[in-house]
Structure formats: C-alpha cells, structure tokens
Amino acid sequence: MATNEVFVYGNKYRITSSNTELIKNAASYVEDTMKQIEKNGHILTTSTLAVMAAIKIAAEYYEMKSKVEGCESKLQEILNKLE
C-alpha cells in the first residue's frame, strides 16, 4: 500500500491506499462537493462544509446502493426464470 497526498479545500491529507487514482478522484469529488455547497451562498466554516459534503455524498451512495440492489434482485428473478 502506498501513502497518497491529496489536497481538499486547501488542506493536505495523507491517506494509505493501494489505489492512488481512486483516492485522488475521491478527494477531488469531496472538494467539488464542498465548493458546490459553498456556492449556494452560505458562509460556512470548513468543518461545517465538510460535514454537509459528507452527508450529501453518503446520501448519493445510499441512493446508488439501493439502485444496485434493485438491479441485482431483478437479475436474480430473471436467472431463476431461466433455470
């Protein structure tokens, strides 16, 4: 595993991971989400922005997870019919 340096909202973080590209993409997505929230006109502290971004990203994750589970369920139904 490699230690990756990423910058989010002007702060440097070191994260150990075997997938450098994934970590860099994730850090970029977090920063973009924080900037998007800030762009809505609210003056917030960095920690508040980070928490709001985390909640937004977690909501996106659970939405996608639900869709994947629905697809898996439909696929299993199709496979059961083919047997």
Secondary structure, 3 states (H helix, E strand, C coil): CEEEEEEECCEEEEEEECCHHHHHHHHHHHHHHHHHHHHCCCCCCHHHHHHHHHHHHHHHHHHHHHHHHHHHHHHHHHHHHHC
